Amino acid sequence: MREPDPQVPVPDAPAVPAPGTVTPSVPAPSTAASAAPAPSTAASAAPATAAAAAADAAAPGPAVPGAPGTAGTADAPDSPRYRPDAKHVLLLGTMAALPAVSTDIYLPSLPEVARDLGTTAAAAQLTIAGMMVGGALGQLVIGPVSDRFGRRLPVLVGVALHVVTSLLCAIAPAIVPLVALRVAQGFFNAAATVVAMALIRDRFVGSDASRLMSRLMLVIGVAPLFAPSVGGLIAGELGWRAVFVALALFGASVWVLVLLKMPETLPAERRRPGGVRTALAGYAHLLRDRHFVALAVLPGLMMAVLMTYVVASPFVLQEGYGLTEHQFALLFAVNGLGLVLGAQVNAAIVRRVSPIRILRVVQVATVVLTGLLLVVALTGAGGLWGLLVVLWLVLALVNFAPPNASAIALGRHGAIAGTAAAFIGACQAGLGGLVSNLSGLFGGDAVAMAAVMTGTSVLALAILAFATPAFRRGGAWSLG
């Protein structure tokens, strides 16, 4: 077992969210564990890379021989000093929001997709889970690729392929090719998020990077508030296939914006040889630290709680409780505000309370509330409003775990924070995608959704208890 290296500084910068998200968390300036989230789902691919960029910007440690960097870990000193402005926020926010929009605009269409393609709710939900898994793989691969070949080429290719896969999704004849295309779309979407965060690391340092990261994540957070309403309107008038045409048009606008406005921020002399092979060596190094892995999995399990709600709620609320697409979109936005509020509370208290203490309280509270949600679903107590109130409280707690657990985990590997952050982000997207589909397999109703959320939160609490002794023995408890 590997214990923390006391000479590696804990990054004094925002850590992962989720992005997430979700589209998941939004880093608050100059706070390792503070966050204000993107409550979106696909944005979950973004948080870890965001943490990489911010951690490296605030506290660049010495390079570990043979250890890789993901996008954003190449040394940025010697480059001109830039100040973030509205142009940077617009450009990077639009890029980083691509995965979030790709998920959230499509959610109201899930029941219609199942009916039109003659498939089950569980199979339709795979179109969301598949995109999450694709995003996890994309984050692990595209980061090192952009370190080797520069920033512009990967994002231009990735966004162009997003447009192609969106159009192919619009004409998919059956559920199997649609799921496969969504996996590919998630992979290509990761290019926009990874490069957006890498560009911040290339151009900005310290508090400037933190401020821009915070503003960027707030822009991403708008996606789940409006995208479902837009998607519900399009699907209601033109059908679910038109939603993918709209996604293609959005992707094309992002591509043009990148082509015209995004400079190459990683000159040839600062590019890293080795690419994916070097990155794999770094991931192997991280996997040997089992307590780091535990802390990396914790945010992934909380992302799975969120994604279970995201994937199951269209069927639970629209088919189980008879809500229209527009009513569902409104409730989804209200729950998105709960995610934002929870992350803002975390950002406020983390300056006075250590991340590990926050985790202890919040994980227990999450288990209690998800258990209450299961009771409400089983008994029908309070009807729809009883379910919605408890669900809102659960979601308000979801974004506490990713930034706090990630801050502690990154403190164990500050010299390769970029690679560590990419690993955490991949866990978030991968676990979110894999676990979220279980509710559909168990029936797809409110009871199945609540049961999966409860079981996942219990497992997250158990993993937190597992990770705790390592920090006590290693003397790093105060860092958490």
C-alpha positions as CSV (number, residue, x, y, z in Angstrom):
1,M,0.0,0.0,0.0
2,R,1.2,3.4,-0.9
3,E,1.0,6.2,1.7
4,P,0.9,9.9,0.8
5,D,4.1,11.6,-0.1
6,P,4.5,14.4,2.5
7,Q,6.5,16.5,0.1
8,V,3.8,16.7,-2.6
9,P,1.7,19.8,-1.9
10,V,-2.1,19.6,-1.8
11,P,-3.3,21.7,-4.7
12,D,-4.9,24.9,-3.4
13,A,-7.3,25.0,-6.2
14,P,-10.8,23.7,-7.1
15,A,-11.1,20.0,-7.4
16,V,-13.3,17.8,-9.3
17,P,-16.5,18.2,-9.5
18,A,-18.7,16.3,-11.8
19,P,-19.8,17.5,-15.2
20,G,-20.3,17.6,-14.6
21,T,-21.7,18.0,-15.1
22,V,-23.0,17.1,-16.8
23,T,-22.7,17.6,-16.8
24,P,-21.6,17.5,-12.5
25,S,-19.4,20.5,-9.6
26,V,-18.1,24.0,-10.1
27,P,-14.9,24.9,-8.5
28,A,-14.9,28.0,-6.3
29,P,-11.9,30.2,-6.4
30,S,-8.8,29.2,-4.4
31,T,-10.5,26.4,-2.5
32,A,-9.4,22.8,-3.1
33,A,-12.7,21.3,-2.3
34,S,-15.2,24.0,-3.0
35,A,-17.5,23.6,-6.0
36,A,-20.5,25.0,-7.6
37,P,-21.7,22.4,-10.0
38,A,-22.8,21.8,-13.4
39,P,-25.7,19.7,-12.4
40,S,-25.7,18.2,-15.8
41,T,-24.8,14.6,-16.4
42,A,-22.5,14.5,-19.3
43,A,-20.5,17.3,-17.8
44,S,-19.2,14.6,-15.5
45,A,-16.4,14.2,-18.0
46,A,-15.4,17.7,-17.4
47,P,-14.8,17.9,-13.7
48,A,-11.8,15.8,-13.4
49,T,-10.0,17.6,-16.2
50,A,-11.1,20.9,-14.6
51,A,-9.5,19.7,-11.4
52,A,-6.3,18.8,-13.3
53,A,-6.1,22.2,-14.9
54,A,-6.8,24.1,-11.7
55,A,-4.6,21.9,-9.5
56,D,-1.7,22.2,-11.9
57,A,-2.2,26.0,-12.3
58,A,-2.2,26.7,-8.6
59,A,0.5,24.3,-7.5
60,P,2.6,22.9,-10.2
61,G,4.8,20.3,-8.6
62,P,7.9,18.7,-10.1
63,A,7.2,16.2,-12.9
64,V,7.3,12.6,-11.9
65,P,9.7,10.8,-14.2
66,G,7.7,8.8,-16.8
67,A,4.4,10.0,-15.4
68,P,2.0,11.5,-17.8
69,G,-0.1,14.5,-17.9
70,T,-3.5,14.7,-19.2
71,A,-4.7,17.7,-21.0
72,G,-3.7,20.7,-19.1
73,T,-0.7,19.3,-17.2
74,A,2.0,20.6,-19.5
75,D,4.1,23.3,-17.9
76,A,2.7,26.7,-18.7
77,P,5.2,29.1,-17.4
78,D,7.2,31.1,-20.0
79,S,3.9,31.7,-21.9
80,P,2.5,35.2,-21.8
81,R,0.3,36.1,-18.9
82,Y,-3.4,36.5,-19.9
83,R,-6.4,37.8,-18.0
84,P,-9.7,36.0,-18.3
85,D,-12.5,38.0,-19.9
86,A,-16.0,37.5,-21.3
87,K,-14.6,36.1,-24.6
88,H,-12.8,33.3,-22.8
89,V,-15.9,32.5,-20.7
90,L,-18.1,32.3,-23.9
91,L,-15.7,30.2,-25.9
92,L,-14.7,27.8,-23.2
93,G,-18.2,27.6,-21.7
94,T,-19.7,26.7,-25.0
95,M,-17.1,24.0,-25.6
96,A,-17.4,22.5,-22.1
97,A,-21.2,22.5,-22.2
98,L,-21.4,20.2,-25.3
99,P,-21.6,17.0,-23.3
100,A,-24.2,18.5,-20.9
101,V,-26.4,19.7,-23.7
102,S,-26.1,16.3,-25.5
103,T,-27.5,14.6,-22.5
104,D,-30.1,17.0,-21.1
105,I,-31.8,18.1,-24.3
106,Y,-32.5,14.5,-25.0
107,L,-34.0,13.4,-21.6
108,P,-37.7,14.2,-22.3
109,S,-37.5,12.1,-25.4
110,L,-36.6,8.8,-23.7
111,P,-40.2,7.4,-23.4
112,E,-40.9,8.3,-27.0
113,V,-37.7,6.7,-28.2
114,A,-38.7,3.5,-26.4
115,R,-42.1,3.5,-28.0
116,D,-41.0,4.4,-31.5
117,L,-38.2,1.8,-31.6
118,G,-40.3,-0.8,-30.0
119,T,-37.9,-1.4,-27.1
120,T,-37.9,-1.4,-23.3
121,A,-37.3,1.5,-20.9
122,A,-34.0,-0.1,-19.9
123,A,-32.8,-0.3,-23.4
124,A,-33.7,3.3,-24.1
125,Q,-31.8,4.3,-20.9
126,L,-28.7,2.7,-22.4
127,T,-28.5,5.7,-24.8
128,I,-27.7,7.9,-21.8
129,A,-25.5,5.4,-20.0
130,G,-23.6,4.6,-23.2
131,M,-22.8,8.2,-23.7
132,M,-21.4,8.4,-20.2
133,V,-19.2,5.4,-20.7
134,G,-18.0,6.8,-24.0
135,G,-17.2,10.1,-22.3
136,A,-15.1,8.3,-19.6
137,L,-13.0,6.5,-22.3
138,G,-12.7,9.8,-24.3
139,Q,-11.4,11.7,-21.3
140,L,-8.7,9.1,-20.6
141,V,-7.5,9.1,-24.3
142,I,-8.0,12.6,-25.6
143,G,-6.2,14.4,-22.8
144,P,-2.8,12.8,-23.5
145,V,-3.5,13.1,-27.3
146,S,-3.9,16.9,-26.9
147,D,-0.7,17.0,-24.9
148,R,1.1,15.4,-27.8
149,F,-0.6,17.0,-30.9
150,G,-1.8,20.4,-29.5
151,R,-5.2,21.7,-28.6
152,R,-6.9,22.8,-31.8
153,L,-6.7,19.6,-33.8
154,P,-8.3,17.2,-31.2
155,V,-11.2,19.5,-30.5
156,L,-11.9,20.3,-34.2
157,V,-11.9,16.6,-35.0
158,G,-13.9,15.7,-32.0
159,V,-16.6,18.3,-32.5
160,A,-16.9,17.5,-36.2
161,L,-17.4,13.8,-35.4
162,H,-20.0,14.9,-32.8
163,V,-22.0,16.5,-35.6
164,V,-21.7,13.4,-37.7
165,T,-22.8,11.0,-35.0
166,S,-25.7,13.4,-34.1
167,L,-27.0,13.2,-37.7
168,L,-26.6,9.4,-37.7
169,C,-28.5,9.2,-34.4
170,A,-31.4,11.1,-36.1
171,I,-31.8,8.3,-38.7
172,A,-31.0,5.3,-36.4
173,P,-33.3,2.5,-37.4
174,A,-33.2,0.5,-34.1
175,I,-32.0,0.8,-30.5
176,V,-28.7,-1.1,-30.9
177,P,-27.2,1.3,-33.5
178,L,-28.6,4.2,-31.5
179,V,-26.8,3.1,-28.4
180,A,-23.6,2.5,-30.3
181,L,-23.7,5.9,-31.8
182,R,-24.3,7.5,-28.4
183,V,-21.2,5.8,-27.0
184,A,-19.2,7.2,-29.9
185,Q,-20.8,10.6,-29.4
186,G,-19.8,10.6,-25.7
187,F,-16.2,9.8,-26.7
188,F,-16.0,12.6,-29.2
189,N,-17.7,15.1,-26.9
190,A,-14.9,14.6,-24.4
191,A,-12.6,16.4,-26.7
192,A,-14.4,19.7,-26.2
193,T,-14.4,19.4,-22.4
194,V,-10.9,18.2,-22.1
195,V,-9.4,20.9,-24.4
196,A,-11.4,23.6,-22.7
197,M,-9.9,22.8,-19.3
198,A,-6.5,22.3,-20.9
199,L,-6.6,25.8,-22.5
200,I,-7.2,27.3,-19.1
201,R,-4.1,25.6,-17.8
202,D,-2.1,26.8,-20.8
203,R,-3.1,30.4,-20.5
204,F,-3.9,31.2,-16.9
205,V,-2.4,30.5,-13.5
206,G,-3.3,30.8,-9.9
207,S,-6.3,32.9,-9.0
208,D,-7.0,33.8,-12.6
209,A,-7.4,30.2,-13.5
210,S,-9.6,29.6,-10.5
211,R,-11.9,32.5,-11.3
212,L,-12.2,31.5,-14.9
213,M,-12.9,27.9,-13.9
214,S,-15.7,29.0,-11.6
215,R,-17.3,31.2,-14.2
216,L,-17.0,28.4,-16.8
217,M,-18.7,25.9,-14.6
218,L,-21.5,28.3,-13.9
219,V,-22.0,28.6,-17.7
220,I,-22.2,24.8,-17.9
221,G,-24.7,24.8,-15.1
222,V,-27.2,26.6,-17.3
223,A,-27.5,23.6,-19.6
224,P,-29.7,21.4,-17.3
225,L,-32.0,24.4,-16.5
226,F,-32.9,25.1,-20.1
227,A,-31.9,22.1,-22.3
228,P,-34.7,19.8,-21.2
229,S,-37.3,22.5,-21.9
230,V,-35.8,23.1,-25.4
231,G,-35.6,19.3,-26.0
232,G,-39.2,18.8,-24.8
233,L,-40.5,21.5,-27.1
234,I,-38.6,20.1,-30.2
235,A,-39.7,16.6,-29.5
236,G,-43.3,17.6,-28.8
237,E,-43.5,19.4,-32.2
238,L,-41.2,17.4,-34.4
239,G,-40.4,14.1,-32.7
240,W,-37.3,12.8,-31.0
241,R,-35.2,12.5,-34.1
242,A,-35.4,16.3,-34.5
243,V,-33.6,16.6,-31.2
244,F,-30.5,15.1,-32.7
245,V,-30.7,17.4,-35.7
246,A,-30.7,20.3,-33.2
247,L,-27.7,18.7,-31.5
248,A,-25.9,18.6,-34.8
249,L,-26.6,22.3,-35.4
250,F,-25.3,23.2,-31.9
251,G,-22.2,21.1,-32.5
252,A,-21.6,22.8,-35.9
253,S,-21.9,26.2,-34.2
254,V,-19.3,25.1,-31.6
255,W,-17.0,23.9,-34.4
256,V,-17.2,27.3,-36.2
257,L,-16.6,29.1,-32.9
258,V,-13.5,27.0,-32.2
259,L,-12.2,27.4,-35.7
260,L,-12.5,31.2,-35.7
261,K,-11.8,32.1,-32.1
262,M,-9.7,29.4,-30.4
263,P,-5.9,29.8,-30.8
264,E,-3.4,27.0,-30.4
265,T,-2.2,27.4,-26.8
266,L,0.3,24.5,-26.7
267,P,3.3,25.3,-28.9
268,A,5.3,22.5,-30.4
269,E,8.2,22.9,-28.0
270,R,5.9,22.3,-25.0
271,R,4.2,19.2,-26.3
272,R,4.8,15.9,-24.6
273,P,6.1,12.8,-26.4
274,G,4.8,9.4,-25.5
275,G,1.1,10.2,-25.7
276,V,-1.2,7.4,-24.6
277,R,1.6,5.0,-23.6
278,T,3.0,7.4,-21.2
279,A,-0.5,8.1,-19.8
280,L,-1.1,4.4,-19.2
281,A,2.1,4.3,-17.1
282,G,0.7,7.0,-14.9
283,Y,-2.7,5.3,-14.5
284,A,-0.9,2.1,-13.4
285,H,1.0,4.2,-10.8
286,L,-2.3,5.4,-9.4
287,L,-3.9,2.0,-9.3
288,R,-1.2,0.8,-6.9
289,D,-2.5,3.3,-4.3
290,R,-5.7,1.5,-3.2
291,H,-6.8,4.3,-0.9
292,F,-6.5,6.8,-3.8
293,V,-8.7,4.5,-5.8
294,A,-11.3,4.4,-3.0
295,L,-11.5,8.1,-2.9
296,A,-11.7,8.3,-6.7
297,V,-14.6,5.8,-6.7
298,L,-16.6,7.8,-4.1
299,P,-17.4,10.7,-6.5
300,G,-18.2,8.1,-9.1
301,L,-20.8,6.5,-6.9
302,M,-22.4,9.8,-6.1
303,M,-22.5,10.6,-9.8
304,A,-24.2,7.2,-10.1
305,V,-26.9,8.4,-7.6
306,L,-27.4,11.5,-9.7
307,M,-27.4,9.6,-13.0
308,T,-29.9,7.1,-11.8
309,Y,-32.3,10.0,-11.2
310,V,-31.5,11.5,-14.5
311,V,-32.0,8.3,-16.5
312,A,-35.0,7.0,-14.6
313,S,-37.0,10.2,-14.0
314,P,-38.4,10.6,-17.5
315,F,-40.1,7.2,-17.2
316,V,-41.0,7.6,-13.5
317,L,-42.5,11.1,-13.8
318,Q,-43.9,11.0,-17.4
319,E,-45.2,7.5,-17.5
320,G,-45.6,6.7,-13.8
321,Y,-47.2,10.0,-12.7
322,G,-48.5,11.2,-16.1
323,L,-46.5,14.4,-16.4
324,T,-46.1,16.0,-19.8
325,E,-42.7,16.6,-21.4
326,H,-43.0,20.3,-20.5
327,Q,-43.9,19.6,-16.9
328,F,-41.0,17.2,-16.6
329,A,-38.6,19.7,-18.0
330,L,-39.8,22.3,-15.4
331,L,-39.3,19.8,-12.5
332,F,-35.9,18.9,-13.9
333,A,-34.9,22.5,-13.8
334,V,-36.1,22.9,-10.2
335,N,-34.0,19.9,-9.2
336,G,-31.1,21.4,-11.1
337,L,-31.4,24.5,-8.9
338,G,-31.1,22.1,-5.9
339,L,-27.8,20.8,-7.2
340,V,-26.5,24.4,-7.7
341,L,-27.7,25.4,-4.2
342,G,-26.0,22.4,-2.6
343,A,-22.7,23.1,-4.3
344,Q,-22.8,26.7,-3.3
345,V,-23.3,25.7,0.3
346,N,-20.3,23.4,0.1
347,A,-18.3,26.3,-1.4
348,A,-19.2,28.5,1.5
349,I,-18.5,26.0,4.4
350,V,-15.4,24.4,3.0
351,R,-13.4,27.4,4.0
352,R,-14.2,26.7,7.7
353,V,-14.8,22.9,7.8
354,S,-12.4,20.3,6.4
355,P,-13.5,18.3,3.4
356,I,-13.3,15.0,5.3
357,R,-15.7,16.3,8.0
358,I,-18.1,17.4,5.3
359,L,-17.9,14.0,3.7
360,R,-18.7,12.2,7.0
361,V,-21.9,14.2,7.6
362,V,-23.1,14.4,4.0
363,Q,-22.6,10.7,3.2
364,V,-24.6,9.7,6.3
365,A,-27.3,12.2,5.4
366,T,-27.4,10.9,1.9
367,V,-28.0,7.3,3.1
368,V,-30.8,8.5,5.4
369,L,-32.5,10.5,2.7
370,T,-32.2,7.9,0.0
371,G,-33.6,5.4,2.4
372,L,-36.5,7.7,3.1
373,L,-37.0,8.1,-0.6
374,L,-37.3,4.3,-0.9
375,V,-39.9,4.2,1.9
376,V,-41.9,7.0,0.2
377,A,-41.8,5.1,-3.2
378,L,-42.8,1.8,-1.6
379,T,-45.7,3.3,0.5
380,G,-46.8,6.1,-1.8
381,A,-46.8,8.5,1.2
382,G,-47.3,12.1,0.1
383,G,-48.0,11.1,-3.4
384,L,-46.0,12.8,-6.2
385,W,-45.1,15.8,-4.0
386,G,-43.8,13.6,-1.2
387,L,-41.5,11.9,-3.7
388,L,-40.4,15.2,-5.3
389,V,-39.5,16.9,-2.0
390,V,-37.3,14.0,-0.7
391,L,-35.8,13.6,-4.2
392,W,-34.9,17.3,-4.2
393,L,-33.1,17.0,-0.8
394,V,-31.1,14.0,-2.0
395,L,-30.0,15.8,-5.1
396,A,-29.0,18.9,-3.1
397,L,-26.4,16.7,-1.3
398,V,-25.0,14.9,-4.4
399,N,-22.5,17.6,-5.3
400,F,-20.8,17.7,-1.8
401,A,-18.9,14.4,-2.3
402,P,-17.1,14.8,-5.6
403,P,-15.1,18.0,-4.9
404,N,-14.3,17.1,-1.3
405,A,-13.2,13.5,-2.0
406,S,-11.3,14.5,-5.1
407,A,-9.4,17.2,-3.2
408,I,-8.2,14.7,-0.7
409,A,-7.4,12.1,-3.5
410,L,-5.4,14.7,-5.5
411,G,-3.4,15.6,-2.4
412,R,-1.9,12.1,-2.6
413,H,-0.6,12.6,-6.1
414,G,0.1,16.3,-6.5
415,A,3.0,15.8,-8.9
416,I,0.7,14.1,-11.4
417,A,-2.5,15.8,-10.5
418,G,-3.6,16.0,-14.1
419,T,-3.5,12.2,-14.6
420,A,-5.1,11.7,-11.2
421,A,-7.9,14.0,-12.0
422,A,-8.6,12.3,-15.3
423,F,-8.8,9.0,-13.5
424,I,-11.3,10.5,-11.1
425,G,-13.3,11.9,-13.9
426,A,-13.4,8.6,-15.7
427,C,-14.6,6.9,-12.6
428,Q,-17.4,9.5,-12.4
429,A,-18.5,9.1,-15.9
430,G,-18.0,5.3,-16.1
431,L,-19.8,4.5,-12.8
432,G,-22.5,7.0,-13.5
433,G,-23.2,5.3,-16.9
434,L,-23.0,1.7,-15.6
435,V,-25.0,2.0,-12.4
436,S,-27.7,4.3,-13.7
437,N,-29.2,1.7,-16.0
438,L,-29.9,-0.7,-13.2
439,S,-33.2,1.0,-12.4
440,G,-34.5,0.2,-15.8
441,L,-33.5,-3.5,-15.4
442,F,-35.4,-3.6,-12.1
443,G,-38.6,-2.3,-13.6
444,G,-37.9,1.4,-14.2
445,D,-40.5,2.7,-11.7
446,A,-40.1,4.9,-8.6
447,V,-39.3,2.0,-6.3
448,A,-36.5,0.7,-8.6
449,M,-35.0,4.2,-8.9
450,A,-35.0,4.8,-5.2
451,A,-33.6,1.3,-4.5
452,V,-30.6,1.8,-6.8
453,M,-30.0,5.3,-5.3
454,T,-30.1,3.9,-1.8
455,G,-27.9,0.9,-2.5
456,T,-25.3,3.1,-4.3
457,S,-25.2,5.7,-1.4
458,V,-24.7,2.9,1.1
459,L,-21.8,1.6,-0.9
460,A,-20.3,5.1,-1.1
461,L,-20.5,5.4,2.7
462,A,-18.8,2.0,3.1
463,I,-16.0,3.1,0.8
464,L,-15.5,6.3,2.8
465,A,-15.2,4.2,5.9
466,F,-12.6,2.1,4.1
467,A,-10.5,5.1,3.0
468,T,-10.5,6.7,6.4
469,P,-7.9,4.7,8.2
470,A,-5.2,5.4,5.6
471,F,-5.4,9.1,6.3
472,R,-5.2,8.6,10.0
473,R,-2.1,6.4,9.8
474,G,-0.5,8.6,7.2
475,G,-0.8,11.8,9.1
476,A,-2.6,13.5,6.3
477,W,-6.0,13.7,8.1
478,S,-5.6,17.5,8.5
479,L,-5.1,17.9,4.8
480,G,-8.6,16.4,4.3
